[in-house]
Amino acid sequence: MEKVIFVLLFINSSFVFALDSFFIGIGNEINANSHLGMVTSIDLTLGLDINKTFCIGVKASYHHDLNMVNTIEPRLLLRLYLMPFSLRPFIQTETGAVIITAANDRYYNFSAGITTGCRINMKNFFYIEPALRLGYPFLWGAGITAGFRFQRGKS
C-alpha cells in the first residue's frame, strides 16, 4: 500500500511542480551485471521533465542471469537533454543501491553510472528510448525503453 501511495503522490506532484511533463516507461536491457556474463533485465522508470533541458526521476531494475543470480537495482537519475526536439539525445547520471541474491546469500552494494541515449517522441504522448550505460557494478548495459509522457495542458 505504501508503494501505491508513493506512486500516486509522485504522479500528482508532477502536475504541481513539473514545468514540462511526467513520464513512465518500461524497458528491457542486456548488461554485464553478473560474474557469469551477460544478463537480461526489466526496468521501470518514473521521471519529471523539469524543463526542456533537465529531468529528475527514479529507476528500478530487476536482473536475472537465468541461473542463480538475481539483482534488484533501485536508483535516482538526473538527465540533461542535449536538444529540445522530437529526437532528444541525452546524458544521464544514475546512483543508487544494488541488492544481489545468489544461492541463498544476499549482498548489498552501491550503484553508479552514466547513460547516453536518445528519446524519440512519437505523437503527443508515446516515446521510445534506446540507451547505453557504463558504471559500477554492472560494467555496461544496452537497452530500450518505451513509455508514456503526460504533458501539462495536453490530454
Backbone as ProteinMPNN parsed JSONL, in Angstrom:
{"seq_chain_A": "MEKVIFVLLFINSSFVFALDSFFIGIGNEINANSHLGMVTSIDLTLGLDINKTFCIGVKASYHHDLNMVNTIEPRLLLRLYLMPFSLRPFIQTETGAVIITAANDRYYNFSAGITTGCRINMKNFFYIEPALRLGYPFLWGAGITAGFRFQRGKS", "coords_chain_A": {"N_chain_A": [[0.814, -1.189, 0.0], [1.99, 1.224, 0.727], [3.712, 1.664, -1.41], [1.946, 2.133, -3.524], [0.745, 4.515, -2.662], [2.997, 6.186, -2.702], [3.569, 6.238, -5.481], [1.213, 7.451, -6.452], [1.384, 9.957, -5.168], [3.735, 10.835, -6.384], [2.929, 11.028, -9.069], [0.882, 12.968, -8.831], [2.396, 15.12, -7.844], [3.839, 15.728, -10.076], [2.172, 17.233, -11.696], [1.983, 19.532, -10.275], [4.606, 20.52, -9.833], [6.197, 19.991, -12.131], [7.362, 21.519, -15.025], [7.248, 20.79, -17.63], [6.706, 17.87, -18.359], [5.519, 14.665, -17.12], [6.736, 11.35, -17.002], [6.47, 7.827, -17.655], [7.976, 4.699, -18.009], [8.675, 1.446, -19.401], [11.206, -0.919, -19.737], [13.706, -2.976, -21.39], [16.804, -4.594, -20.933], [20.125, -5.613, -21.756], [22.939, -6.578, -19.996], [26.165, -6.475, -18.291], [25.938, -7.618, -15.582], [26.589, -9.694, -13.931], [28.766, -12.14, -12.564], [28.925, -14.296, -14.152], [28.563, -13.537, -16.754], [26.647, -12.034, -19.401], [23.427, -10.633, -18.603], [19.823, -10.404, -18.534], [17.395, -7.808, -18.132], [14.561, -6.15, -16.65], [13.131, -2.954, -16.632], [11.773, -0.187, -14.814], [10.808, 3.107, -15.134], [10.301, 6.294, -13.737], [9.724, 9.689, -14.171], [10.324, 13.277, -14.1], [10.177, 15.817, -16.366], [11.72, 18.624, -15.903], [12.185, 20.983, -17.297], [12.863, 21.99, -20.674], [15.417, 21.066, -20.758], [16.36, 19.671, -18.409], [15.87, 16.733, -16.357], [14.55, 14.814, -13.677], [14.367, 11.78, -11.772], [13.306, 8.401, -10.89], [14.486, 5.06, -11.097], [14.078, 1.596, -11.461], [15.407, -1.644, -11.566], [15.261, -5.095, -12.423], [17.32, -7.795, -12.54], [18.258, -10.894, -14.005], [20.141, -13.809, -14.287], [19.357, -16.139, -15.504], [20.152, -18.393, -14.211], [21.239, -18.518, -11.308], [21.572, -16.036, -10.077], [20.065, -13.138, -8.917], [19.29, -9.735, -9.219], [18.42, -6.647, -7.809], [18.015, -3.296, -8.574], [17.544, -0.307, -7.478], [17.462, 3.192, -8.23], [18.356, 6.713, -8.419], [17.941, 9.282, -10.875], [19.445, 11.795, -12.93], [19.029, 13.824, -15.611], [20.273, 15.293, -18.605], [19.098, 16.873, -21.34], [20.198, 17.185, -24.652], [19.247, 18.434, -26.947], [16.254, 20.203, -27.651], [14.105, 18.803, -29.197], [11.903, 16.627, -31.18], [13.486, 14.387, -31.497], [15.551, 13.61, -29.05], [18.606, 13.618, -27.862], [20.406, 12.504, -24.947], [22.274, 12.788, -21.845], [22.813, 11.023, -18.9], [23.041, 10.705, -15.394], [23.225, 8.201, -12.891], [22.517, 6.95, -9.674], [22.489, 4.747, -6.895], [21.39, 1.817, -5.194], [22.346, -1.664, -4.955], [21.013, -4.855, -4.745], [21.915, -8.045, -4.392], [21.115, -11.382, -4.912], [22.145, -14.621, -4.451], [22.322, -18.044, -4.48], [21.045, -18.451, -1.876], [22.32, -16.426, -0.462], [22.695, -12.968, 0.345], [23.739, -9.89, -0.918], [24.835, -6.502, -0.593], [25.361, -3.426, -2.268], [26.627, -0.36, -3.727], [25.447, 1.532, -6.534], [26.447, 3.162, -9.463], [26.56, 5.225, -12.328], [26.821, 6.26, -15.793], [24.725, 7.215, -18.423], [23.952, 7.25, -21.871], [21.761, 8.235, -24.408], [18.829, 8.382, -26.514], [15.835, 10.051, -26.668], [12.952, 9.387, -28.43], [10.299, 11.017, -29.412], [6.978, 10.216, -30.075], [4.015, 10.994, -31.657], [1.836, 12.697, -29.403], [2.159, 11.643, -26.889], [3.582, 9.218, -26.574], [6.735, 7.521, -26.309], [10.025, 6.267, -27.24], [13.156, 5.007, -26.065], [16.29, 4.272, -26.894], [19.304, 3.23, -25.287], [22.638, 3.367, -23.879], [24.796, 2.312, -21.242], [27.361, 2.827, -18.767], [29.197, 1.812, -15.888], [29.265, 1.063, -12.34], [28.085, -1.581, -10.36], [27.761, -2.922, -12.759], [29.236, -2.736, -15.141], [28.614, -2.506, -18.102], [25.741, -1.727, -20.174], [22.968, -2.152, -22.415], [19.999, -1.085, -23.824], [16.414, -0.711, -24.376], [13.686, 1.476, -23.891], [10.204, 1.958, -23.578], [7.467, 4.172, -23.365], [5.06, 6.42, -21.769], [4.267, 9.883, -21.957], [3.049, 12.472, -19.996], [1.894, 15.42, -20.616], [1.775, 18.78, -19.474], [-1.172, 20.592, -19.773], [-2.024, 19.223, -22.023], [-4.114, 16.667, -23.346]], "CA_chain_A": [[0.0, 0.0, 0.0], [2.872, 2.382, 0.764], [4.225, 1.874, -2.762], [0.869, 2.737, -4.313], [0.618, 5.896, -2.21], [4.163, 6.908, -3.214], [3.39, 6.448, -6.925], [0.155, 8.439, -6.635], [1.943, 11.259, -4.796], [4.711, 11.203, -7.413], [2.164, 11.453, -10.246], [0.232, 14.243, -8.517], [3.396, 16.176, -7.725], [4.3, 16.109, -11.41], [1.312, 18.265, -12.237], [2.198, 20.745, -9.497], [5.97, 21.023, -9.923], [6.835, 19.834, -13.434], [7.058, 22.571, -15.97], [7.101, 20.224, -18.961], [5.918, 16.636, -18.41], [5.792, 13.497, -16.285], [6.774, 10.181, -17.872], [6.618, 6.493, -17.084], [8.416, 3.793, -19.063], [9.1, 0.084, -19.104], [12.255, -1.249, -20.689], [14.443, -4.225, -21.34], [18.225, -4.31, -21.075], [21.142, -6.659, -21.646], [24.082, -5.935, -19.35], [27.175, -7.321, -17.65], [25.672, -7.459, -14.154], [26.794, -10.983, -13.279], [30.104, -12.698, -12.755], [28.805, -15.363, -15.144], [28.446, -12.977, -18.1], [25.526, -11.136, -19.657], [22.123, -10.915, -18.017], [18.726, -9.581, -19.036], [16.697, -7.112, -17.051], [13.38, -5.36, -16.94], [13.286, -1.679, -15.943], [10.646, 0.726, -14.674], [11.315, 4.462, -14.966], [9.364, 7.385, -13.479], [10.507, 10.911, -14.202], [9.756, 14.608, -14.31], [10.933, 16.737, -17.203], [11.611, 19.902, -15.213], [12.048, 21.94, -18.389], [13.295, 21.392, -21.945], [16.809, 20.645, -20.632], [16.662, 18.807, -17.268], [14.903, 15.74, -15.898], [14.904, 14.036, -12.494], [13.463, 10.644, -11.672], [13.726, 7.165, -10.252], [14.507, 3.911, -11.995], [14.289, 0.332, -10.754], [15.678, -2.737, -12.5], [15.378, -6.465, -11.915], [18.214, -8.548, -13.418], [18.297, -12.331, -13.736], [21.091, -14.441, -15.209], [18.763, -17.401, -15.943], [20.791, -19.484, -13.495], [21.039, -18.429, -9.86], [21.824, -14.7, -9.56], [19.032, -12.128, -9.104], [19.743, -8.425, -8.76], [17.475, -5.534, -7.817], [18.831, -2.084, -8.634], [16.813, 0.964, -7.443], [18.388, 4.313, -8.321], [17.905, 8.054, -8.786], [18.573, 9.725, -12.111], [19.464, 13.2, -13.314], [19.23, 13.771, -17.062], [20.481, 16.519, -19.363], [18.764, 16.742, -22.755], [21.139, 17.979, -25.436], [18.49, 19.208, -27.931], [14.826, 20.164, -27.303], [13.28, 18.478, -30.359], [11.27, 15.306, -31.086], [14.615, 13.477, -31.321], [16.23, 14.284, -27.949], [19.737, 12.918, -27.238], [20.594, 12.887, -23.542], [23.289, 12.199, -20.964], [22.12, 10.807, -17.625], [23.782, 10.074, -14.299], [22.375, 7.376, -12.03], [23.145, 6.442, -8.459], [21.533, 4.035, -6.057], [21.828, 0.627, -4.46], [22.22, -2.957, -5.628], [20.762, -5.985, -3.855], [22.239, -9.244, -5.166], [20.77, -12.634, -4.26], [22.748, -15.758, -5.143], [22.47, -19.258, -3.674], [20.608, -18.176, -0.509], [23.09, -15.335, 0.138], [22.286, -11.646, -0.118], [24.821, -8.914, -0.858], [24.416, -5.13, -0.849], [26.418, -2.594, -2.805], [26.103, 0.851, -4.334], [25.436, 1.537, -7.988], [26.643, 4.483, -10.05], [26.899, 5.114, -13.734], [26.443, 7.297, -16.746], [23.952, 6.672, -19.536], [23.698, 8.113, -23.011], [20.697, 7.67, -25.223], [18.057, 9.322, -27.305], [14.382, 9.907, -26.567], [12.267, 9.624, -29.695], [8.9, 11.296, -29.109], [6.045, 9.831, -31.13], [2.709, 11.599, -31.391], [1.902, 13.638, -28.284], [2.261, 11.035, -25.57], [4.351, 7.983, -26.566], [8.151, 7.686, -26.639], [10.954, 5.155, -27.076], [14.497, 5.469, -25.724], [17.442, 3.371, -26.875], [20.333, 3.805, -24.413], [23.83, 2.616, -23.483], [25.282, 2.809, -19.96], [28.604, 2.337, -18.191], [29.239, 2.124, -14.468], [29.599, 0.052, -11.347], [28.882, -2.788, -10.582], [27.289, -3.628, -13.948], [30.192, -2.51, -16.226], [27.969, -1.923, -19.284], [24.37, -2.139, -20.439], [22.344, -1.625, -23.629], [18.586, -1.428, -23.758], [15.408, 0.172, -24.96], [12.536, 1.74, -23.028], [9.026, 2.549, -24.222], [6.617, 4.705, -22.315], [4.084, 7.473, -22.0], [4.515, 11.203, -21.385], [1.841, 13.209, -19.635], [2.309, 16.806, -20.688], [0.922, 19.791, -18.87], [-2.009, 21.304, -20.721], [-2.424, 18.38, -23.146], [-4.819, 15.467, -22.898]], "C_chain_A": [[0.862, 1.259, 0.0], [3.421, 2.697, -0.615], [3.189, 2.541, -3.641], [0.708, 4.208, -3.938], [1.778, 6.734, -2.737], [3.999, 7.219, -4.698], [2.322, 7.505, -7.175], [0.637, 9.841, -6.261], [2.926, 11.753, -5.843], [3.99, 11.718, -8.658], [1.508, 12.805, -9.988], [1.234, 15.375, -8.403], [3.895, 16.615, -9.088], [3.457, 17.232, -11.974], [1.463, 19.582, -11.487], [3.568, 21.346, -9.793], [6.588, 20.938, -11.312], [6.4, 20.943, -14.37], [6.791, 21.997, -17.359], [6.228, 18.97, -18.971], [6.374, 15.634, -17.348], [5.839, 12.306, -17.234], [6.955, 8.903, -17.077], [6.978, 5.555, -18.233], [8.807, 2.432, -18.542], [10.109, -0.319, -20.174], [12.861, -2.61, -20.464], [15.896, -3.896, -21.622], [19.018, -5.605, -21.046], [22.355, -5.976, -21.04], [25.035, -6.969, -18.766], [27.054, -7.166, -16.136], [25.793, -8.787, -13.406], [28.224, -11.447, -13.523], [30.098, -13.829, -13.793], [28.695, -14.846, -16.575], [27.245, -12.056, -18.212], [24.249, -11.603, -18.972], [21.076, -10.04, -18.705], [18.056, -8.903, -17.85], [15.428, -6.465, -17.582], [13.479, -4.114, -16.065], [11.954, -0.944, -15.875], [11.219, 2.103, -14.363], [10.161, 5.428, -14.739], [10.179, 8.664, -13.458], [9.696, 12.159, -14.433], [10.686, 15.383, -15.222], [10.72, 18.123, -16.611], [11.416, 21.036, -16.217], [12.537, 21.246, -19.656], [14.698, 20.797, -21.849], [17.043, 19.594, -19.557], [15.503, 17.89, -16.896], [15.442, 15.103, -14.617], [13.938, 12.857, -12.419], [14.04, 9.498, -10.874], [13.625, 6.044, -11.276], [14.77, 2.672, -11.152], [14.442, -0.771, -11.792], [15.727, -4.064, -11.757], [16.169, -7.25, -12.949], [18.192, -10.022, -13.006], [19.204, -12.997, -14.758], [20.632, -15.806, -15.724], [19.412, -18.613, -15.291], [20.483, -19.361, -12.004], [21.202, -17.033, -9.281], [20.679, -13.76, -9.937], [19.547, -10.821, -8.524], [18.599, -7.428, -8.865], [18.302, -4.261, -7.699], [17.936, -0.832, -8.654], [17.804, 2.129, -7.486], [17.677, 5.619, -8.692], [18.604, 8.451, -10.074], [18.45, 11.231, -12.269], [19.873, 13.221, -14.779], [19.38, 15.174, -17.633], [20.15, 16.226, -20.82], [19.663, 17.686, -23.548], [20.449, 18.83, -26.501], [17.0, 19.1, -27.608], [13.906, 19.913, -28.498], [12.598, 17.141, -30.144], [12.312, 14.206, -30.902], [15.53, 14.145, -30.296], [17.369, 13.448, -27.369], [19.933, 13.411, -25.801], [21.809, 12.196, -22.944], [22.643, 12.145, -19.587], [23.077, 10.202, -16.611], [22.78, 9.329, -13.43], [23.166, 6.95, -10.81], [22.086, 5.784, -7.59], [22.171, 2.869, -5.347], [21.687, -0.602, -5.35], [22.017, -4.019, -4.556], [20.924, -7.244, -4.704], [21.897, -10.473, -4.333], [21.333, -13.777, -5.083], [22.896, -16.91, -4.157], [22.198, -19.005, -2.192], [21.441, -17.137, 0.231], [22.612, -14.021, -0.458], [23.439, -10.676, 0.109], [24.264, -7.54, -1.206], [25.613, -4.33, -1.34], [25.797, -1.308, -3.317], [26.185, 0.717, -5.854], [25.616, 2.972, -8.463], [27.021, 4.312, -11.504], [26.455, 6.307, -14.541], [25.787, 6.61, -17.94], [23.877, 7.706, -20.642], [22.66, 7.436, -23.884], [19.978, 8.742, -25.988], [16.573, 9.041, -27.103], [13.788, 10.277, -27.919], [10.785, 9.779, -29.362], [8.037, 10.963, -30.32], [4.66, 10.322, -30.743], [2.857, 12.56, -30.217], [2.218, 12.982, -26.955], [3.153, 9.799, -25.493], [5.803, 8.28, -26.91], [8.867, 6.347, -26.578], [12.338, 5.75, -26.824], [15.51, 4.337, -25.827], [18.549, 4.029, -26.046], [21.472, 2.819, -24.182], [24.304, 3.185, -22.153], [26.571, 2.117, -19.549], [28.59, 2.669, -16.711], [29.637, 0.95, -13.607], [28.326, -0.352, -10.621], [28.576, -3.501, -11.904], [28.217, -3.537, -15.145], [29.559, -1.842, -17.434], [26.538, -2.435, -19.397], [23.873, -1.485, -21.719], [20.883, -2.046, -23.61], [17.703, -0.431, -24.455], [14.221, 0.272, -24.01], [11.421, 2.336, -23.875], [8.111, 3.046, -23.117], [5.684, 5.796, -22.773], [4.518, 8.75, -21.3], [3.159, 11.846, -21.122], [2.234, 14.671, -19.565], [1.292, 17.735, -20.071], [0.137, 20.503, -19.966], [-2.433, 20.508, -21.936], [-3.129, 17.147, -22.62], [-4.571, 14.312, -23.815]], "O_chain_A": [[0.517, 2.249, -0.646], [3.584, 3.866, -0.963], [3.523, 3.429, -4.425], [0.552, 5.056, -4.817], [1.574, 7.867, -3.173], [4.263, 8.342, -5.128], [2.507, 8.373, -8.029], [0.331, 10.807, -6.96], [2.957, 12.942, -6.161], [4.391, 12.728, -9.236], [1.573, 13.694, -10.837], [0.943, 16.492, -8.83], [4.331, 17.755, -9.247], [3.98, 18.104, -12.667], [1.107, 20.637, -12.011], [3.681, 22.557, -9.983], [7.443, 21.761, -11.639], [5.215, 21.256, -14.485], [6.164, 22.661, -18.184], [5.13, 18.991, -19.527], [7.455, 15.748, -16.771], [5.058, 12.253, -18.184], [7.516, 8.899, -15.981], [6.366, 5.605, -19.3], [9.217, 2.282, -17.391], [9.894, -0.091, -21.365], [12.57, -3.297, -19.485], [16.198, -3.03, -22.444], [18.628, -6.572, -20.392], [22.766, -4.914, -21.507], [24.752, -8.167, -18.748], [27.961, -6.646, -15.487], [25.165, -8.976, -12.364], [28.809, -11.17, -14.57], [31.156, -14.261, -14.252], [28.73, -15.637, -17.517], [26.868, -11.383, -17.252], [24.021, -12.799, -18.786], [21.41, -9.061, -19.372], [18.144, -9.371, -16.715], [15.253, -6.265, -18.784], [13.862, -4.198, -14.899], [11.116, -1.066, -16.768], [12.02, 2.253, -13.441], [9.161, 5.39, -15.457], [11.217, 8.724, -12.8], [8.554, 12.118, -14.891], [11.854, 15.587, -14.892], [9.663, 18.726, -16.796], [10.593, 21.929, -16.014], [12.613, 20.018, -19.69], [15.129, 20.093, -22.763], [17.857, 18.694, -19.765], [14.332, 18.217, -17.089], [16.645, 14.88, -14.488], [12.824, 12.926, -12.94], [15.107, 9.603, -10.269], [12.798, 6.075, -12.188], [15.591, 2.7, -10.235], [13.7, -0.825, -12.772], [16.177, -4.14, -10.613], [15.75, -7.363, -14.1], [18.118, -10.351, -11.823], [19.056, -12.777, -15.96], [21.421, -16.546, -16.311], [19.242, -19.737, -15.762], [19.576, -20.019, -11.497], [20.986, -16.854, -8.082], [20.358, -13.599, -11.115], [20.169, -10.806, -7.462], [17.899, -7.369, -9.875], [19.177, -4.153, -6.84], [17.601, -0.341, -9.732], [18.86, 2.07, -6.857], [16.558, 5.619, -9.204], [19.724, 8.015, -10.34], [17.493, 11.852, -11.808], [20.927, 12.703, -15.147], [18.71, 16.114, -17.206], [20.831, 15.431, -21.467], [19.864, 18.839, -23.165], [21.001, 19.847, -26.921], [16.522, 18.004, -27.317], [13.023, 20.723, -28.779], [12.691, 16.566, -29.059], [12.052, 13.208, -30.23], [16.208, 15.123, -30.612], [17.132, 12.642, -26.47], [19.664, 14.569, -25.482], [22.3, 11.185, -23.448], [22.001, 13.104, -19.157], [23.837, 9.29, -16.934], [21.641, 9.762, -13.254], [24.35, 6.627, -10.907], [20.933, 6.215, -7.557], [23.334, 2.92, -4.948], [20.994, -0.574, -6.368], [22.76, -4.074, -3.577], [20.148, -7.474, -5.631], [22.332, -10.596, -3.188], [21.038, -13.897, -6.272], [23.529, -16.759, -3.112], [23.038, -19.315, -1.347], [21.283, -16.979, 1.442], [22.182, -13.964, -1.61], [24.037, -10.643, 1.185], [23.339, -7.421, -2.011], [26.738, -4.533, -0.884], [24.573, -1.175, -3.341], [26.917, -0.124, -6.375], [25.003, 3.891, -7.92], [27.719, 3.366, -11.869], [25.807, 7.227, -14.042], [26.239, 5.562, -18.401], [23.751, 8.901, -20.377], [22.681, 6.219, -24.074], [20.453, 9.872, -26.102], [16.108, 7.925, -27.339], [14.079, 11.335, -28.477], [10.1, 8.8, -29.067], [8.329, 11.376, -31.442], [4.196, 10.088, -29.627], [3.91, 13.177, -30.059], [2.515, 13.676, -25.983], [3.457, 9.366, -24.381], [6.085, 9.177, -27.705], [8.387, 5.405, -25.948], [12.657, 6.84, -27.299], [15.583, 3.508, -24.919], [18.716, 5.248, -26.095], [21.294, 1.605, -24.277], [24.233, 4.395, -21.939], [26.836, 0.978, -19.932], [28.035, 3.692, -16.311], [30.251, -0.014, -14.064], [27.535, 0.532, -10.291], [29.094, -4.593, -12.138], [27.976, -4.246, -16.122], [29.926, -0.716, -17.769], [26.174, -3.444, -18.793], [24.308, -0.388, -22.068], [20.566, -3.218, -23.405], [18.162, 0.55, -25.039], [13.806, -0.716, -23.404], [11.677, 3.127, -24.782], [7.994, 2.42, -22.064], [5.528, 6.067, -23.963], [5.064, 8.714, -20.198], [2.245, 11.761, -21.942], [2.831, 15.117, -18.585], [0.087, 17.493, -20.143], [0.706, 20.957, -20.959], [-3.128, 21.037, -22.803], [-2.776, 16.635, -21.558], [-5.09, 13.219, -23.586]]}, "name": "protein", "num_of_chains": 1, "seq": "MEKVIFVLLFINSSFVFALDSFFIGIGNEINANSHLGMVTSIDLTLGLDINKTFCIGVKASYHHDLNMVNTIEPRLLLRLYLMPFSLRPFIQTETGAVIITAANDRYYNFSAGITTGCRINMKNFFYIEPALRLGYPFLWGAGITAGFRFQRGKS"}
